[in-house]
Amino acid sequence: MRLARALAILGLCAALPWAAGAAGYPDHPIRLVVPFPAGGATDLMARALAQDLGARLGQSVVVENRGGAGGAIGAETVASAAPDGYTLLYSTMGVLTINPSLYAKLRYDPQKSFAPISLTNLTSNLLVVSKDLPVNSVAELAALARQRPGELTFSSSGNGTTSHLAGEMFKSTAGVDIRHIPYKGTSGAINDFLAGRISMMIDTSSNFIEQVKEGKIKALGVTRRERLPVLPDVPAISETPGFEGYEVSLWSGVLAPAGTPRPIIDRLNRDIAAVMSAPAMTQRMAAYGIETTHSTPEAFAERIRNDTQKWARIIRDSGARAD
């Protein structure tokens, strides 16, 4: 009895520093690691979140870009950081659910190395084609690809990225042969596509909305089941007969290192929910075709588990490998 009581007191004492730290959290700037270079859609979303979250927390939230290895370098940075709430990860779906099936030796475990805090955004890829390609619908694109096997091309930001896998899913669903041209990053893939050297792309909608509106390229479909409010006339790919099962829904969210005290997780979750549900943020992101959202830590963890299983099957069937 005395031993049990002594152990309970020791446990309480050990928890006191964490409790005290959580009560005063945050008392200095927070680092938000983005596992991609500056300038992309993920960086845009992270910086918008950091600015408003910092205002709510009363401390600066500083974005730090740590790109490389499909986001693995940035994720590893956070996984090995102190679990004190001062180093956070702003992650895309691919870093957490696709990388485990692409890289044989990741130095982080998406389901064990992190404490999920909240989802922040839902986004769609957009299927776009060169304005000179003689098609105006998903069905017409599939028909043209069947008539010209191996002649059409699609670019991606790299082997195993969502833009690559979305293209492989299109090929599989349509039963066509379209050559994949991988690039080392989004900018090169988009630049060659816009220059007319690539037939089509399936990539984040925010990368193409302005060009579509200006008539420089043609948008044939969105990869989520819902149309984009910013491009209401562009159908979901799943609206096309034969493509009913096609869906690629992308998301981003914030995570902390595993072991971060629950009071800190809860504080961040509440403030992220407030930031992402604010009308100004919702309207700002909608202009880029991005839907703001928030979730409980538990729902975010479940999303990671379910999507990891889904993408493992897709990657296995596609034969994709990391660069």
The 8 nearest C-alpha neighbors of each residue, nearest first, counted from 0:
[[1, 3, 2, 4, 5, 6, 7, 8],
 [0, 2, 4, 3, 5, 6, 7, 8],
 [3, 1, 5, 4, 0, 6, 7, 8],
 [4, 2, 6, 0, 5, 1, 7, 8],
 [3, 5, 1, 7, 2, 6, 0, 8],
 [6, 4, 2, 8, 7, 3, 1, 9],
 [5, 7, 9, 3, 8, 4, 10, 2],
 [6, 8, 10, 4, 5, 9, 3, 11],
 [9, 7, 11, 5, 10, 6, 12, 4],
 [10, 8, 6, 12, 11, 7, 13, 5],
 [11, 9, 7, 13, 8, 12, 6, 14],
 [10, 12, 8, 14, 9, 13, 7, 15],
 [11, 13, 9, 15, 14, 10, 8, 16],
 [14, 12, 10, 11, 15, 9, 16, 17],
 [13, 15, 11, 12, 17, 16, 18, 10],
 [14, 16, 18, 12, 17, 13, 19, 11],
 [17, 15, 19, 18, 14, 20, 13, 12],
 [18, 16, 20, 19, 15, 14, 21, 260],
 [17, 19, 15, 21, 20, 16, 22, 14],
 [18, 20, 16, 22, 17, 21, 15, 23],
 [21, 19, 17, 23, 18, 22, 24, 16],
 [20, 22, 24, 18, 19, 23, 263, 262],
 [23, 21, 19, 20, 24, 18, 262, 263],
 [24, 22, 20, 21, 25, 26, 19, 18],
 [25, 23, 21, 26, 22, 20, 263, 84],
 [24, 26, 27, 23, 58, 56, 28, 21],
 [25, 27, 24, 23, 58, 28, 57, 20],
 [26, 28, 25, 58, 29, 59, 85, 24],
 [29, 27, 59, 58, 60, 30, 61, 85],
 [28, 30, 85, 60, 86, 61, 59, 31],
 [29, 31, 86, 61, 60, 85, 62, 87],
 [32, 30, 62, 87, 88, 61, 63, 86],
 [31, 33, 63, 88, 62, 64, 89, 87],
 [32, 34, 64, 89, 35, 63, 65, 88],
 [35, 33, 73, 70, 66, 65, 64, 32],
 [36, 34, 66, 33, 65, 64, 70, 37],
 [37, 35, 66, 64, 38, 65, 39, 34],
 [38, 36, 42, 39, 64, 35, 43, 33],
 [37, 39, 42, 36, 43, 40, 41, 35],
 [40, 38, 42, 41, 37, 43, 36, 35],
 [39, 41, 43, 42, 44, 205, 38, 206],
 [42, 40, 44, 43, 39, 45, 91, 35],
 [41, 43, 45, 39, 40, 44, 37, 38],
 [44, 42, 40, 41, 46, 45, 39, 47],
 [45, 43, 47, 41, 42, 46, 48, 40],
 [44, 46, 42, 48, 47, 43, 49, 41],
 [47, 45, 49, 48, 43, 44, 42, 50],
 [46, 48, 44, 45, 50, 49, 43, 51],
 [47, 49, 45, 46, 51, 50, 52, 44],
 [50, 48, 46, 52, 60, 47, 51, 53],
 [49, 51, 53, 47, 48, 52, 46, 54],
 [50, 52, 54, 53, 48, 49, 274, 55],
 [53, 51, 49, 55, 54, 50, 48, 56],
 [52, 54, 59, 60, 56, 58, 50, 51],
 [53, 55, 51, 57, 52, 56, 50, 58],
 [54, 56, 52, 53, 57, 51, 270, 58],
 [57, 55, 53, 58, 54, 52, 25, 270],
 [56, 58, 54, 55, 53, 59, 25, 52],
 [59, 57, 53, 28, 56, 27, 60, 25],
 [58, 60, 53, 28, 61, 29, 57, 54],
 [59, 61, 29, 53, 49, 30, 28, 31],
 [60, 62, 30, 31, 59, 29, 63, 49],
 [63, 61, 31, 32, 30, 46, 64, 60],
 [62, 64, 32, 33, 31, 65, 61, 30],
 [65, 63, 33, 36, 35, 32, 34, 66],
 [66, 64, 73, 34, 35, 33, 63, 72],
 [67, 65, 35, 34, 36, 70, 64, 73],
 [66, 68, 70, 69, 72, 71, 35, 65],
 [69, 67, 71, 70, 72, 66, 322, 321],
 [70, 68, 71, 67, 94, 98, 66, 160],
 [69, 71, 34, 68, 67, 94, 72, 73],
 [70, 72, 74, 68, 73, 69, 75, 94],
 [73, 71, 75, 74, 70, 67, 68, 76],
 [74, 72, 34, 65, 76, 75, 71, 70],
 [73, 75, 71, 77, 76, 72, 78, 70],
 [74, 76, 78, 72, 73, 77, 107, 71],
 [77, 75, 73, 74, 79, 78, 72, 80],
 [76, 78, 80, 74, 79, 75, 256, 88],
 [77, 79, 75, 256, 112, 76, 80, 74],
 [80, 78, 77, 76, 75, 81, 256, 112],
 [81, 79, 77, 78, 82, 76, 256, 86],
 [80, 82, 83, 79, 256, 86, 84, 85],
 [83, 81, 259, 256, 258, 84, 80, 257],
 [82, 84, 81, 259, 85, 260, 86, 263],
 [85, 83, 86, 82, 259, 263, 255, 87],
 [84, 86, 29, 83, 30, 87, 28, 82],
 [87, 85, 30, 84, 29, 31, 77, 80],
 [88, 86, 255, 31, 254, 32, 30, 77],
 [89, 87, 32, 254, 253, 31, 90, 77],
 [90, 88, 253, 33, 252, 32, 31, 45],
 [91, 89, 251, 252, 88, 253, 94, 92],
 [90, 92, 251, 93, 94, 250, 252, 89],
 [91, 93, 250, 95, 94, 96, 251, 249],
 [92, 94, 97, 96, 95, 91, 98, 161],
 [95, 93, 98, 70, 92, 91, 96, 97],
 [94, 96, 109, 93, 92, 97, 98, 303],
 [95, 97, 307, 93, 92, 306, 98, 94],
 [98, 96, 93, 99, 100, 310, 95, 94],
 [97, 99, 101, 100, 94, 102, 96, 93],
 [100, 98, 97, 101, 102, 96, 105, 95],
 [101, 99, 98, 97, 311, 102, 314, 103],
 [102, 100, 98, 321, 320, 99, 103, 97],
 [103, 101, 104, 98, 99, 100, 105, 321],
 [102, 104, 105, 101, 99, 100, 98, 321],
 [105, 103, 102, 106, 99, 107, 101, 98],
 [104, 106, 107, 102, 103, 99, 71, 108],
 [107, 105, 75, 104, 108, 71, 78, 74],
 [106, 108, 105, 75, 112, 109, 78, 74],
 [107, 109, 112, 111, 110, 106, 105, 99],
 [110, 108, 95, 111, 112, 107, 113, 96],
 [109, 111, 108, 112, 113, 304, 303, 300],
 [112, 110, 108, 113, 109, 257, 114, 107],
 [113, 111, 257, 108, 78, 109, 107, 110],
 [114, 112, 257, 256, 255, 111, 115, 254],
 [113, 115, 257, 255, 254, 256, 116, 259],
 [116, 114, 254, 296, 300, 113, 117, 299],
 [115, 117, 296, 254, 253, 268, 264, 114],
 [118, 116, 294, 296, 253, 252, 293, 295],
 [117, 119, 252, 293, 294, 251, 299, 120],
 [120, 118, 252, 292, 293, 251, 291, 117],
 [121, 119, 291, 251, 292, 250, 290, 118],
 [120, 122, 250, 290, 249, 289, 291, 251],
 [123, 121, 289, 249, 250, 290, 248, 120],
 [124, 122, 223, 248, 222, 249, 204, 203],
 [123, 125, 203, 202, 204, 222, 201, 221],
 [126, 124, 221, 204, 201, 202, 220, 127],
 [125, 127, 201, 220, 219, 218, 200, 221],
 [128, 126, 218, 217, 200, 199, 219, 125],
 [129, 127, 199, 217, 198, 216, 130, 218],
 [128, 130, 216, 131, 132, 198, 195, 199],
 [129, 131, 216, 217, 132, 128, 215, 214],
 [132, 130, 129, 133, 195, 128, 216, 134],
 [131, 133, 129, 130, 134, 128, 198, 135],
 [134, 132, 131, 135, 130, 140, 139, 143],
 [135, 133, 139, 140, 132, 136, 143, 137],
 [134, 136, 139, 219, 133, 137, 140, 217],
 [137, 135, 139, 219, 138, 134, 140, 220],
 [136, 138, 140, 139, 219, 141, 220, 239],
 [137, 139, 141, 136, 140, 142, 239, 240],
 [140, 138, 142, 136, 134, 141, 137, 143],
 [141, 139, 137, 143, 142, 138, 134, 144],
 [140, 142, 144, 138, 139, 143, 173, 137],
 [141, 143, 139, 145, 140, 144, 138, 146],
 [144, 142, 146, 140, 145, 141, 139, 147],
 [143, 145, 147, 141, 146, 142, 148, 175],
 [146, 144, 142, 143, 147, 148, 175, 141],
 [145, 147, 143, 144, 148, 142, 141, 175],
 [146, 148, 144, 145, 150, 143, 149, 151],
 [149, 147, 176, 145, 150, 144, 146, 177],
 [148, 150, 176, 177, 178, 151, 147, 152],
 [151, 149, 148, 147, 152, 177, 178, 144],
 [152, 150, 177, 198, 149, 178, 144, 153],
 [153, 151, 178, 198, 177, 197, 179, 199],
 [152, 154, 199, 179, 200, 198, 197, 180],
 [155, 153, 180, 188, 181, 200, 179, 197],
 [154, 156, 181, 163, 162, 157, 188, 182],
 [155, 157, 184, 185, 182, 183, 188, 181],
 [158, 156, 181, 182, 155, 183, 160, 159],
 [157, 159, 321, 160, 322, 181, 163, 320],
 [158, 160, 319, 321, 163, 320, 164, 157],
 [161, 159, 163, 162, 158, 157, 164, 156],
 [160, 162, 164, 163, 165, 159, 93, 202],
 [163, 161, 202, 155, 165, 160, 201, 164],
 [164, 162, 155, 160, 166, 161, 165, 159],
 [163, 165, 167, 161, 166, 162, 168, 159],
 [166, 164, 168, 162, 167, 163, 161, 169],
 [167, 165, 169, 163, 164, 168, 201, 170],
 [166, 168, 164, 170, 169, 165, 171, 163],
 [169, 167, 165, 171, 166, 170, 172, 164],
 [168, 170, 166, 172, 167, 171, 173, 165],
 [171, 169, 167, 175, 173, 168, 172, 174],
 [170, 172, 174, 168, 169, 173, 167, 175],
 [171, 173, 169, 170, 174, 168, 242, 245],
 [174, 172, 170, 175, 171, 169, 141, 241],
 [173, 175, 171, 172, 170, 176, 145, 169],
 [176, 174, 170, 173, 145, 144, 177, 148],
 [175, 177, 149, 148, 170, 178, 144, 174],
 [178, 176, 149, 151, 152, 175, 179, 150],
 [179, 177, 152, 149, 153, 151, 180, 176],
 [178, 180, 153, 152, 154, 181, 177, 155],
 [179, 181, 154, 153, 178, 155, 182, 152],
 [182, 180, 157, 155, 154, 158, 156, 179],
 [183, 181, 156, 157, 184, 188, 155, 187],
 [184, 182, 157, 156, 181, 185, 187, 188],
 [183, 185, 156, 182, 186, 187, 157, 188],
 [184, 186, 156, 188, 187, 189, 155, 183],
 [187, 185, 189, 188, 184, 190, 156, 39],
 [188, 186, 190, 189, 185, 184, 191, 182],
 [187, 189, 185, 186, 154, 191, 190, 182],
 [188, 190, 192, 186, 187, 191, 193, 185],
 [191, 189, 187, 193, 192, 188, 186, 194],
 [192, 190, 194, 196, 193, 189, 188, 187],
 [191, 193, 197, 189, 195, 194, 190, 196],
 [192, 194, 190, 195, 191, 189, 129, 216],
 [193, 195, 191, 192, 196, 190, 197, 189],
 [196, 194, 192, 193, 197, 129, 191, 198],
 [195, 197, 191, 192, 194, 198, 193, 129],
 [198, 196, 192, 195, 152, 199, 153, 191],
 [199, 197, 152, 129, 151, 128, 153, 196],
 [200, 198, 128, 153, 127, 197, 129, 152],
 [201, 199, 153, 127, 154, 126, 202, 128],
 [202, 200, 126, 125, 162, 124, 166, 127],
 [201, 203, 124, 162, 125, 200, 204, 126],
 [202, 204, 124, 205, 206, 125, 123, 201],
 [203, 205, 125, 124, 206, 207, 123, 288],
 [204, 206, 287, 207, 203, 208, 288, 40],
 [207, 205, 204, 203, 208, 40, 202, 209],
 [208, 206, 210, 205, 204, 209, 211, 203],
 [207, 209, 211, 210, 205, 204, 212, 206],
 [210, 208, 212, 211, 207, 213, 206, 205],
 [209, 211, 213, 215, 207, 212, 208, 216],
 [212, 210, 214, 208, 216, 213, 209, 217],
 [213, 211, 209, 214, 210, 208, 215, 230],
 [212, 214, 210, 211, 215, 209, 216, 208],
 [215, 213, 211, 212, 216, 210, 217, 130],
 [214, 216, 210, 213, 211, 130, 217, 212],
 [217, 215, 130, 129, 211, 214, 210, 128],
 [216, 218, 128, 127, 130, 211, 219, 129],
 [219, 217, 127, 126, 220, 211, 128, 233],
 [218, 220, 136, 126, 137, 127, 233, 217],
 [221, 219, 236, 235, 234, 126, 233, 218],
 [222, 220, 125, 235, 236, 223, 124, 126],
 [221, 223, 247, 246, 124, 123, 236, 235],
 [224, 222, 248, 246, 225, 123, 247, 221],
 [223, 225, 235, 237, 246, 222, 226, 236],
 [226, 224, 223, 235, 227, 221, 234, 222],
 [227, 225, 235, 234, 231, 228, 221, 224],
 [226, 228, 230, 229, 231, 288, 225, 221],
 [229, 227, 231, 230, 226, 288, 285, 286],
 [228, 230, 227, 288, 231, 286, 285, 287],
 [231, 229, 227, 228, 232, 233, 226, 208],
 [232, 230, 228, 233, 227, 229, 226, 234],
 [233, 231, 230, 234, 226, 227, 228, 229],
 [232, 234, 231, 220, 230, 219, 218, 226],
 [235, 233, 220, 226, 232, 236, 221, 238],
 [234, 236, 221, 220, 237, 238, 224, 226],
 [235, 237, 220, 238, 221, 239, 222, 234],
 [236, 238, 243, 242, 235, 239, 245, 244],
 [239, 237, 236, 235, 243, 240, 234, 242],
 [238, 240, 237, 242, 236, 241, 243, 138],
 [241, 239, 242, 243, 238, 237, 138, 236],
 [240, 242, 243, 239, 172, 173, 244, 237],
 [243, 241, 237, 245, 239, 244, 240, 236],
 [244, 242, 237, 245, 241, 238, 240, 239],
 [243, 245, 242, 237, 246, 241, 172, 236],
 [246, 244, 242, 237, 243, 236, 247, 222],
 [247, 245, 222, 223, 248, 244, 224, 237],
 [248, 246, 222, 223, 249, 165, 123, 245],
 [247, 249, 223, 123, 246, 122, 222, 250],
 [250, 248, 122, 121, 123, 92, 247, 251],
 [251, 249, 121, 120, 92, 122, 91, 248],
 [250, 252, 91, 120, 90, 119, 118, 92],
 [253, 251, 118, 119, 90, 117, 89, 91],
 [252, 254, 89, 88, 116, 117, 90, 118],
 [255, 253, 115, 116, 88, 114, 87, 113],
 [254, 256, 87, 114, 113, 88, 257, 115],
 [257, 255, 113, 82, 78, 114, 77, 259],
 [258, 256, 113, 114, 112, 259, 255, 82],
 [257, 259, 82, 260, 256, 114, 113, 83],
 [258, 260, 82, 83, 257, 256, 84, 261],
 [261, 259, 263, 262, 258, 264, 17, 21],
 [260, 262, 264, 263, 265, 259, 258, 266],
 [263, 261, 265, 264, 260, 21, 266, 18],
 [264, 262, 266, 261, 265, 260, 21, 267],
 [265, 263, 261, 267, 262, 266, 116, 268],
 [264, 266, 268, 262, 263, 267, 261, 269],
 [267, 265, 263, 269, 268, 264, 262, 270],
 [266, 268, 270, 264, 265, 269, 271, 263],
 [267, 269, 265, 271, 266, 270, 116, 117],
 [270, 268, 272, 266, 267, 271, 265, 273],
 [269, 271, 273, 267, 272, 268, 274, 266],
 [270, 272, 274, 268, 273, 269, 267, 275],
 [271, 273, 269, 293, 275, 270, 274, 276],
 [272, 274, 270, 271, 276, 275, 277, 269],
 [275, 273, 271, 277, 272, 276, 270, 51],
 [274, 276, 272, 277, 273, 291, 292, 271],
 [275, 277, 273, 274, 272, 278, 281, 292],
 [276, 278, 274, 280, 279, 275, 273, 281],
 [279, 277, 281, 280, 282, 276, 275, 283],
 [280, 278, 282, 281, 277, 283, 276, 284],
 [281, 279, 283, 277, 282, 278, 284, 275],
 [280, 282, 278, 284, 279, 283, 291, 285],
 [283, 281, 285, 279, 280, 284, 278, 286],
 [282, 284, 280, 281, 285, 286, 279, 287],
 [283, 285, 289, 286, 287, 281, 282, 280],
 [286, 284, 288, 282, 289, 287, 283, 290],
 [285, 287, 284, 288, 283, 229, 282, 289],
 [288, 286, 205, 285, 284, 289, 208, 204],
 [287, 289, 285, 286, 205, 229, 227, 204],
 [290, 288, 122, 285, 284, 287, 121, 291],
 [291, 289, 121, 120, 285, 122, 292, 284],
 [292, 290, 120, 275, 281, 119, 121, 289],
 [291, 293, 119, 120, 275, 118, 290, 276],
 [294, 292, 118, 119, 272, 117, 275, 295],
 [295, 293, 117, 118, 298, 299, 296, 292],
 [294, 296, 298, 297, 117, 299, 116, 293],
 [297, 295, 116, 299, 115, 117, 298, 300],
 [298, 296, 300, 295, 299, 301, 115, 294],
 [297, 299, 301, 295, 300, 296, 294, 302],
 [298, 300, 302, 296, 297, 301, 117, 118],
 [301, 299, 297, 303, 302, 298, 115, 296],
 [300, 302, 298, 304, 303, 299, 305, 297],
 [301, 303, 299, 305, 300, 304, 306, 298],
 [302, 304, 300, 301, 306, 305, 307, 96],
 [305, 303, 301, 307, 302, 306, 300, 308],
 [306, 304, 302, 308, 307, 303, 301, 309],
 [305, 307, 309, 308, 303, 304, 96, 302],
 [308, 306, 96, 304, 310, 305, 309, 303],
 [307, 309, 311, 306, 305, 310, 304, 312],
 [310, 308, 306, 307, 311, 312, 305, 313],
 [309, 311, 313, 312, 307, 308, 314, 97],
 [312, 310, 308, 314, 309, 313, 100, 307],
 [311, 313, 315, 310, 314, 309, 316, 308],
 [314, 312, 310, 316, 315, 311, 317, 309],
 [315, 313, 317, 311, 316, 312, 319, 318],
 [314, 316, 312, 318, 313, 317, 311, 319],
 [315, 317, 313, 314, 318, 312, 319, 311],
 [318, 316, 314, 319, 315, 313, 167, 164],
 [317, 319, 315, 316, 314, 320, 313, 159],
 [320, 318, 317, 159, 314, 158, 321, 315],
 [319, 321, 101, 159, 158, 318, 322, 102],
 [320, 322, 101, 158, 159, 102, 319, 157],
 [321, 158, 320, 157, 159, 68, 183, 69]]
